[in-house]
């Protein structure tokens, strides 16, 4: 067994916990009697009851969370749960009814149109499910569009666009038109266009859901790779729990406009807070989510083999099955924090599945 195994699938949590986004008491109500709808909802009325009594639809209900610098925060929910409305509220593409959205400490909801445009141009970018590429512009000019809006010189923006296309593996396609590219390649162009502005904050609204499964997996790989290299702050919307656990440092499960639970993939699998969350995690392959740290015993085994605390159980198991002895688990500084053997893995996986 190698002396250290790390998860190749999902980025580790960022070292910095300074919030880039802080959301407090956020509401979005569609309809003319929004104040009454909020009051009724606060009194405990269901979404359906509010709609029947006021004619208003509650898109986002009393949502609060924060996102650390360099973190990938995934909002996962089924159709109609409010997740796309939420991410549009974060950038004010949809105006919230009430609440606070702070980006680097600045209240987005208090900004005038000019201030908001400046934040969108310099701090944030958004990638949608539908690519939204200009069919009459070549790939390089699609990627450089945001720089053009910023009035950057043509040579400068083309050079920068080319460097971003290099990152996403499309340098050789720079002079082609979108119609000449596959769906996955077009989505890479959309990603490159967002990255070209060098934003601190990226919003993804189900960007891969329209892609074929294999292309979707490739795009997830691409995002994981870029996030490892650049550590942007990301809010990612998806209806696919497998995608959520693959990409997210933390995941919020959304239902009827509000969050049922926020936690790491491990926390959701090991400690689902509601029956709704429990349904999502039932069929998740636990060995692809749980890490060595989560299954380790408190006492070291004294083994000469060690694995990283971030190693997935799936990556540790082959060594446990071929070697006679257990392994010790080490933290990021190389200190032993516990041990793992076959019996312990079988025990934890069996408990989780029951």
N, C-alpha and C positions, 0 to 999 in steps of 0.2 A: 504494500500500500504506500502511496506517496505520502510525504510528510505533511502535506497540506492540501486540502481540497476546498475550493470555493464554488459557490453557485455560479454557473455560467448563464443562468436564465434571467435573474432579476437583480437589479442594482441593489447594493446595500444602503442602509439608511444614511443620510447625510450627516456629517459631523456637526454642522451648524444647525441650531434649533431656533435661530432668529426668524420670526415670521416675516414672510414677504407679503402674504395675504392674510388679513384678519376680517372675518365676516361675523357680524353679530345681529341676531334678531331680524333676519332678512325675510321679507314677505314679498310675494308677487301675486296680486289678485287681478284677474281679467274680468272687467265689468264696471258698471257705473256706481255700484254701491259698495265700493271696496272697504270703506271704514266699517260699515255694518258687517260685512263678511268676516273681516279680521276679528271684530268683537265677538261674533257668534262662534268663530273657530276657537278663540281663546277660552270661551265658556265650555268647550268640549264637543261642539257640534261636528259631525263628520263632514267630509268633503261633499258627499252627496246631499246631506241635509242643508249645507250652506248654499249649494247650487239651487236646491228646490225652493228655499225661502228668500233668496236674494237675487237669483239669476246670475251670480258670480261664480267663476271657477278659480279655485285656489291652485296656482301653479307651484308656488314655493311657500312653505309654512314654517316660519320661526326657525330658520336654519342658522346655525352658527358653527364655525370651524376656523382653523388657521392652517397655513401651509408654510413649512420651513424652507429656507433657502436651499435649493438643490434637491428638494423632495419631489417625488412623483406621487400626487394625490389623485386617486381614482374615485370617481363617483359612478356607482354601478346601480342600475335599476331597470325594470322592465318598461315597455312602451307606456307612456302616460304617467310615469312616476314623477316627472318634473325635472329630470336631470339636464335636459337641453335648455329648458327655461332658466335653470340655475346658472349654467355657464354663460348664458347670454346676459344675465343680470350682472355677473362679475365684470363684464366689459362694458356694460350699459348699452349693448345692442338692444336689449329690452330694459326699459326703465323699471326698477324695483318700486313697489308700493311704499315700502318703508324699510328701515334698518340701516346698517352700516356696512360698507365695503371699503377697507383700507388697503392700499398698496404702498408698501414701504412707508407706512405711517400716514399717508395722505388719504383723506376721505374722498373717494371717487364720486360719491353721490352729491358732494358739495361743490364739485367743479363746474365751471361754465363750459360752454361748447369748445372754446379755444383751448382751455386747459386740458379738456378730455382728449381733444385731437392730438395734443402734444404727447400725452401719456401713451396713446395708442401708437403713435409713430415711433416712440423711442423706447418704450418699456415692454410692450406686449404684442404678441402676434397670435393669430387664430388659424387653425386648420380644421376644415369642415369635411363631412362625409362626401359631399359633392365638390369636385376639385376646383371649379370656378376659374379655370384657366382661360386666357384670351385665345380663341382659336386662330386669330389672324396674326398673332405674335409668336416668334420663335421661342423655344424653351428658355434661352438665356435672357430674353427680354421679359418673359413672364416672371422669372426669378428676380430680375432687377427692377420690377415695377415699383415696389415700395421705396427703393432708393431714388427712382425717378420722381416720385411724389415729394421726396425730401430735397429735390433739386440738386442731387449730387451730380458732378460732371459725368458725361457719358462714358468716358474711358474708365474712370474710377469705378462706376457702378457695374460695368461689364466685367472688369477684372475681379471685383468682389463676387459677383454672381458666378463667375467661372470657378472661383475657389470653393464656393458653397456647393456647386454641382459636383465638384471633385469629392466632397465629403459624402454625398449621397450616391456616388457611383454613376453619375450621368454626364460626365465631362464630354464624352464622345457624342452625346446627343444634343449638345447645346444649340446647334443651328437647325435642328428639326422643329417641326410644328407639332402641337399636342396630338393631333389626329394620327400621327405616325408612331405614337407610343402606346404601349399596353396600359391597362388600367393601373397596374402596380407602379409602372414608371411615371404615369401622370400624377399619382399620389406622391411619389418622391419629389416631383417638381413642386407640388403644393407645399411639401415639407421644406424644400430648399427655399422657396419664396418666403416662408415664415422665418427661417433661420437667417436669411440675408440681412434682415434688419438688426441682427444681433440682440434679440430681446432678452430681458431678464426672465420674462414670464411667457409661457406658452399655454394656450388653451386648445385642446383637441376635443372636437365634438363628433364622436363615433367615426373617426377618420378612415377606419379600415373595414367597416361593416359591409360595404358594398363589394368588397374584393373576394375573389376565389380563395378557398382555405389555404392553399399553398402560398399564394401571393401575400395573403394576410399574415401568415407566419413570417415570411421574409420581411415585411414591413415592421412587424413587432421586433424582429431581430435588429433591424436597422435603428429603430428608436432606442432599444436597450443599449446598443453600441454607442450611439451618439450621446446618450445620457451618461454613460460611463466616462466618456471623454470630456464632456462639457459641463455636466452637472447644472443644467437649467432647472428652473422651478416650473413644474408642469401640473396642470389640472386636466385630467383625461377622463372623458365621458364614454361609457360603454354599456351595452346590455349583456355582455358576455362575461360571465364570472371567471372563466378560464383565462381570458385576456386580462381581466382585472388583477388576478393573483400573479400573473406573469410580469406585469409591468409596475404594479403599485408598491410603493413603500408602505402606504396606508390606503385603506379602502373605506369609503362611506357607502353603505347600503341604503338606497333611497326608495321610499314607498309613499304614495299619496302626498307628494310634495314635501315630505320631511325625512330626516335621517332615522333609520332604525338602529344603526350601530356604526361606529367608526373604530377601526382597529387595523393592525397589521394582518397580513394573510394568516399568520399563525394564530393570532388572537381570535380571528373570526372562526377558524376551523376548530380550535380547542375550546373556545368559550362563546358560542353563539348566544346572543342576548335574547333573541325572540325566535318564535317558531318560523317566522318568515325568513330570517337569516339561516336558520338550521336547514331549511329546505334547499337553499342555495349551496350549502357546503356538503350536503349528504353524499353526492357522487364525486366529489373532488378527490383525485389521487393524493392522499395525505403525504406520501413519501416525496411528492414534488413540491410540497408546501412547507412541511416542518423541517427545521434545521437541527443540526447536531446539538446546539445549545438547548433547544426545547425538549429534547429527549434524554439529555445527559443526566446521569446520577450526580449527586453532590460530591461524592468521593472519587478522586482519581483512581485509575486502575493500575498505574505504574507501568503501563505499556510503553514500548519504545516507538510505537506508531502514534502520530497525532493527526487531528483534523481541525480545520478552522471551525469556529463557532457558527460561521455563516454557511457551512457546507450543508447542502440538502441531504436528507436521509437517503434519497434515491442514489446519490453519489457515494454515500458511505457504505451502503449495503453490499455492493460487490466485494469490497475488501473484507467485510465481516464474514461473508459466506465462503471466501477462499482461505482466509487466515484462521488459525485456531484461537488467537487471543483477541481481547477487546482493544479499543483505542481510547486515547485521552483526547479531550476537547480543549483547544487553546483559544484565548481571546486575541484581539488585534495586536496586543503587545507580546504575544507568545507565552503568556502565563496559563498554566493548566487550570481549568475551572471545573472539571468533572470528567466522567468517563461514559463510554457507550459500548454495549455488547449486543449480541443477537437477541438475547432474552429481553433486554430492556427495550429494544426497538419493537419487538413483537408485542410486548406488553402495552406500550404507548399506542401503537397503531390499532391494537385490538380495543383499547378503551375508547379511542376516538370514533371508531366505526359503530360502537354499540349505541 
